[in-house]
Amino acid sequence: MKSLVVMRNVLWRIVQDRRTLLLIVLLPLFFVLLYGNSFSGSFRNLPIVIVNQDNGLASVRVKNADRMTLAVDLAATFVSSLDTEMFDITFSDDPDTAADAVAAHKVWAALYFPQNFSHAVVNEALQQSGERTVEMDGQSVTLLPGTVTEGPSTVLTVDDANPLIADAILESFAVSFADVLGTQQASLTPESLLDVNPLYGGNIRMLDFTAPGIIGFALTLITVMLTAMAVVRERTSGTLTRILIAPVRAWEVTIGYTLAFSAVALFQAAELFLTSTLLFDIRFIGSAAIVAVIIIVFTIGLQGIATLISTVSRNEAQAMQLVLFLLIPAIMISGVFWPLETMPAAIRPLAYISPLTYANAALRKVMLTGQGWADIAIELIVLAAIAATMLVLSVVMMRRQAYSA
Amino acid sequence: MAAETVIQATGLRKTFRTRVALDGLDLAVEQGRLYGLVGPNGAGKTTLIRTLCGLLRPDEGEARLLGWRMPSVRVRSQLGYMPQDFAVYDDLTVLQNLEFFGGLYDLSRRQIHERAGELLDLVDLADRRGEKTGELSGGMRRRVSLAVSLLHKPRLAFLDEPTAGVDPKLRRTFWDYFHRLSDQGVTLVVTTHQVEEALRCHVVGFLSQGRLLIQDSPEMILRGTGTETLDDAFIVLQERGEAAR
């Protein structure tokens, strides 16, 4: 059977190629571990700020008596029932400062309990459920519905730039409010107690939220693949040797490559942004110039990574495998689909070495929330540092490729 | 006046893992010489050329080209190198290849086109200049590679198997051209594993297992070994070398 002869030859050559063999064995394992770890996590340590001005008292009408003041401390009950693993809670005295912290993306949510919170909740509950008899100091006391005094409302300001996190916060708060309302035997919903104030009016869809990351990933894939293939081909065909024996410096060759592939990346980015805004109405409210700078700095780093990949790859097939080996995990861990906040601590350092993490964060800030230079400074500095390091390594490797060609 | 020594290698040693490719090799070539480097496959010809050009770093010893210790950026503009593989862009036309590499040597467009005309006539590809290099035969691509290597008028050229796969008539044209260049003072190191071809060289170096068995004029080699052909001389020298080891 000739097919068996062919099969044996193919398998034998795979077994002989240690790098390919290693990739075949490790790649699936690596993906499963990464996938399982990065998608199974729950939200942890989301910073929120609480302004609790609730005096904890509720003044209610009582049957056959005057009004009575109950110490119910409902805001404190709410706070104590919050999931402490999910939230990293700080307290503030000033509702405006707290709301500003949300607007500045320092915290995900600010919850303001006014002075009359307990009072309002108890009376709202009585009004809805009718008179209620409670045991107090061994005596039965019947509480009567009264007029609910108007006062400042309870306000939740939430950063909905990340709709996943905003939804998770609302859901968790609803559970805690249910605990509080349970004490009042009321069927009030959190919505009836809260003025929810989403920072972006709930206009950021899941599609908008994932678009910057997907665009970043598409650019990563195309740029790394193109660059790595081009450099490997240049080396294996011998043209790189010929170039490097000419009076040309390795940095001149590297810069030439960088300029060419940056132009390609910019063109592709323009194509990606245009089609996604025109066809799918992707939210893009920030500056196109800032996005262009992010893309250039980001893709220079990618080209460096591609050059390194090409250095350690003997041929185009190996380069392709390595590209996939590095890029598929990158999209899982870079916060494109699932926020970094949910990632287990063991995986998170990986996210912080992936340029896509910073590109995604910066693109989101500009596209979704229209933030400017100052807001993306950290991401841009990290991307620039990656780009600079990779450029230097590329120059070194470019020279070395000629030596090893 | 003695001719300038343009290639000077002393004690070159290069190993790849356990295989010794160059084994303490010394070499001196004077300006304007046509030096034929011959030896069987795996003798170390390509390793020697790559080491001399500065593409490989020797484990021991040093190589100097035009007085500069290699690797040196300074000699590159005066150095021509034709690798054994074609080392041209298949997706570019013949002329586009010449234009690109000419650009790396700071040649103007006019200079490139003048030289391209001359060299494409030499390698008999003038009428194929507009064709994609990848669509040419192996022998033709090798000729494009030779044209690229000599485009910038190097003072010193290393040509690794320039005549492999080239028909006898064109091979003769190449050797005539190499002599013309040599008359103009250009130093050429040409490798070949067709030993008889080396009769056309001023000096022949026999390389075997990373060592130079002999380097002398073809006539002196024949006389010294008492043989009638360089093939026979090579076999005699190889046997003597093995006996001496």
Interface residues (C-beta under 8 A of the other chain):
Chain A: S237 G238 T239 T241 R242 I243 L244 I245 A246 P247 V248 R249 A402 Y403 A405
Chain B: C53 G54 L55 L56 R57 V73 R76 S77 L79 Y81 P83 D85 F86 A87 V88 Y89 D90 F101 L104 Y105 D106 V148
